[in-house]
């Protein structure tokens, strides 16, 4: 059995790579907006002339008028078209989702998606990742190892200025054999759970690691409650800091 699973990692691009990403974000946004504009125009012409067949443009159509589109990954532009197709299908299936909107460069998250074709997207030495059209490798923080085959990659830049990559992987999953048997579970207080076969699952294994933190947070909550009562405000309006517990009244000096 196969399934698709996404893995998200932090990227640390160089200044040169950031310029490439910014250019890619801009070109993908440009193509998406141009195609949306032309589709709206095509639908309007169709209303005026019902017999005319609608022809939707592809990203390649715009490269002559906008030569800078050739400087970025063509697969990223193709995915912009797929995203627009999906937005239209969603709208016609359920009008409540809203009509496709033009993309803005003021959006706090900018992104583009590319596909892996014969290793064009790959992890190198668990420290770098390569993507199409970019000659240099991008430094990546690989906190876990993706499984399966990389199908696509989405590079994004957030409002914080941080860059991320989401790798969509196709994984093979071994299905567990069906036992055709059932078991009862009783959640309790003394024990976390008691199974119908007599097995007991202790509470301690779930709370032991958190007991110290729990005691600390309970003390903080108590102090916040006391401070809120003194100030006559709601509990959520009080932010407790450790230094507040050591504040003392100082005599006024002339």
C-alpha positions in Angstrom: 0.0 0.0 0.0 1.3 3.4 -1.0 0.7 6.8 0.6 1.9 10.4 0.2 3.5 12.1 3.2 5.0 15.5 3.5 8.2 16.4 5.5 8.9 20.0 6.3 12.5 21.3 7.0 14.2 24.6 7.6 16.4 26.0 4.8 19.4 28.3 5.2 19.9 29.8 1.7 22.8 32.1 0.7 22.1 35.6 -0.5 22.4 34.4 -4.1 19.9 31.6 -3.4 17.5 34.1 -1.7 17.6 36.2 -4.9 16.7 33.1 -7.0 13.8 32.2 -4.6 12.5 35.8 -4.7 12.6 35.7 -8.5 10.8 32.3 -8.5 8.1 33.5 -6.2 7.5 36.6 -8.3 7.4 34.7 -11.6 5.0 32.0 -10.3 2.8 34.8 -9.0 3.0 36.7 -12.3 2.0 33.6 -14.4 -0.8 32.7 -12.0 -2.3 36.2 -12.2 -1.9 36.4 -16.0 -3.6 33.1 -16.5 -6.4 34.1 -14.1 -6.9 37.4 -16.0 -7.0 35.6 -19.4 -9.5 33.0 -18.1 -11.8 35.6 -16.8 -11.6 37.3 -20.2 -12.3 34.0 -21.9 -15.4 33.3 -19.9 -16.7 36.8 -20.6 -16.2 36.3 -24.3 -17.9 32.9 -24.1 -21.0 34.6 -22.6 -21.1 37.0 -25.6 -20.4 34.3 -28.1 -21.7 30.9 -26.7 -20.6 29.0 -29.9 -16.9 30.0 -29.5 -14.7 27.4 -27.9 -12.7 28.6 -24.9 -8.9 28.2 -25.1 -6.9 28.6 -21.9 -3.3 29.8 -22.2 -0.3 27.9 -20.8 2.7 29.4 -19.1 4.8 29.0 -22.3 2.6 31.7 -23.9 3.9 34.4 -21.7 7.6 33.8 -22.0 7.9 35.8 -25.2 6.3 38.9 -23.6 8.1 38.3 -20.3 11.6 36.9 -21.1 12.5 36.8 -17.4 10.2 33.8 -16.9 12.8 31.7 -18.6 15.2 32.3 -15.7 13.1 30.2 -13.3 12.1 26.6 -13.1 9.5 25.8 -15.8 7.9 23.1 -13.6 7.2 25.8 -11.0 5.2 27.7 -13.6 3.4 24.6 -14.7 2.4 23.9 -11.1 1.0 27.5 -10.9 -1.3 26.4 -13.8 -2.3 23.3 -11.9 -3.1 25.3 -8.8 -5.3 27.6 -10.8 -7.1 24.6 -12.4 -7.7 23.2 -8.9 -9.0 26.6 -7.6 -11.5 26.7 -10.5 -12.7 23.1 -10.0 -13.2 23.8 -6.3 -15.2 26.9 -7.1 -17.5 25.2 -9.6 -18.0 22.3 -7.2 -18.8 24.5 -4.2 -19.4 28.2 -4.7 -18.9 28.9 -1.0 -15.1 28.4 -1.4 -15.1 31.6 -3.4 -13.9 32.6 -6.9 -10.1 32.3 -7.5 -8.3 35.5 -6.4 -5.3 37.2 -7.7 -2.1 36.6 -5.7 -0.4 39.5 -4.0 3.3 40.1 -3.3 2.2 41.4 0.1 1.1 37.9 1.2 3.1 36.9 4.3 4.0 33.5 2.8 5.4 33.2 -0.7 6.0 29.8 -2.2 6.5 27.8 -5.3 6.3 24.0 -6.1 8.6 22.0 -8.3 8.6 18.3 -9.2 11.3 15.7 -8.9 12.3 14.3 -12.3 15.1 11.8 -12.3 16.7 13.1 -9.1 16.4 16.9 -9.8 15.2 17.2 -6.2 17.5 15.3 -3.8 19.1 15.3 -0.4 22.9 15.5 -0.4 24.9 14.1 2.6 21.9 14.9 4.9 23.1 18.5 5.0 22.1 20.0 1.6 19.2 19.8 -0.8 19.2 20.4 -4.6 16.4 21.8 -6.6 15.9 22.4 -10.4 17.4 25.5 -12.1 19.6 26.3 -9.0 23.2 25.3 -9.5 24.3 25.5 -5.9 23.2 23.3 -3.0 21.0 24.7 -0.3 21.8 24.1 3.3 19.0 22.2 5.1 18.3 21.2 8.8 17.4 17.6 8.4 15.9 16.7 11.8 14.4 13.4 10.5 15.0 11.2 7.5 12.3 11.2 4.8 11.1 7.8 3.7 10.2 6.8 0.2 10.6 8.6 -3.1 10.5 12.4 -3.3 7.7 13.4 -5.7 7.7 17.2 -5.3 9.2 20.0 -3.3 7.6 23.3 -2.1 9.9 26.1 -1.1 8.4 28.9 1.0 9.4 32.1 2.7 7.5 33.3 5.7 6.9 36.7 7.1 9.7 36.1 9.6 12.2 35.8 6.8 12.7 32.1 7.4 12.8 29.6 4.5 11.3 26.1 4.5 11.1 23.2 2.1 8.2 20.6 2.2 9.1 17.3 0.5 6.2 15.2 -0.6 7.3 11.6 -0.6 5.6 8.4 -1.8 6.0 5.7 0.9 5.3 2.0 0.9 3.3 0.9 3.9 3.0 -2.7 5.1 -0.6 -3.4 6.1 -1.0 -5.1 9.4 -2.7 -8.5 9.2 -6.4 -8.6 10.4 -6.8 -10.7 13.5 -10.6 -10.5 13.5 -10.5 -10.1 17.3 -11.6 -7.3 19.6 -10.4 -6.0 22.9 -12.1 -3.8 25.5 -10.5 -0.7 27.0 -11.5 0.8 30.3 -10.0 4.2 31.1 -9.5 4.7 34.8 -8.0 6.9 37.5 -5.7 4.6 39.4 -4.5 3.1 36.1 -4.5 4.9 32.7 -6.3 2.0 31.1 -7.2 -1.6 31.8 -7.6 -4.0 28.9 -10.2 -6.8 28.7 -7.3 -9.4 28.7 -6.2 -8.1 32.2 -3.3 -5.9 31.0 -2.9 -2.7 33.0 -1.3 0.5 31.6 0.1 2.6 34.4 -0.4 6.4 34.6 3.1 6.9 35.7 4.7 6.3 32.3 2.8 9.2 30.8 3.3 11.7 33.6 6.8 11.0 35.1 8.6 13.2 32.6 6.2 16.0 33.0 5.7 16.1 36.8 8.5 18.6 37.4 7.2 20.9 34.8 3.7 20.5 36.0 4.6 21.5 39.6 6.4 24.6 38.2 3.4 25.6 36.1 1.0 25.1 39.0 3.1 27.5 41.1 3.1 30.1 38.3 -0.7 29.7 38.0 -1.2 30.2 41.7 0.9 33.4 41.7 -0.9 34.7 38.6 -4.3 34.0 40.2 -3.2 35.9 43.4 -1.9 38.8 41.3 -5.1 38.9 39.2 -7.2 39.1 42.4 -5.2 42.0 43.8 -5.4 43.9 40.5 -9.1 43.1 39.9 -8.5 41.7 36.4 -9.1 38.5 34.6 -6.5 35.7 35.0 -5.6 35.7 31.3 -4.7 39.4 31.5 -1.9 38.8 34.0 1.6 37.8 32.8 3.7 36.4 35.6 7.4 36.9 35.5 9.9 35.4 38.1 11.1 38.9 39.2 7.5 39.8 40.3 7.9 37.4 43.2 10.8 39.4 44.6 9.5 42.9 44.3 9.6 44.9 47.5 8.3 48.4 48.3 11.1 50.9 48.4 11.0 54.1 50.6 10.5 57.3 48.7 13.6 59.4 48.5 13.8 63.2 48.1 
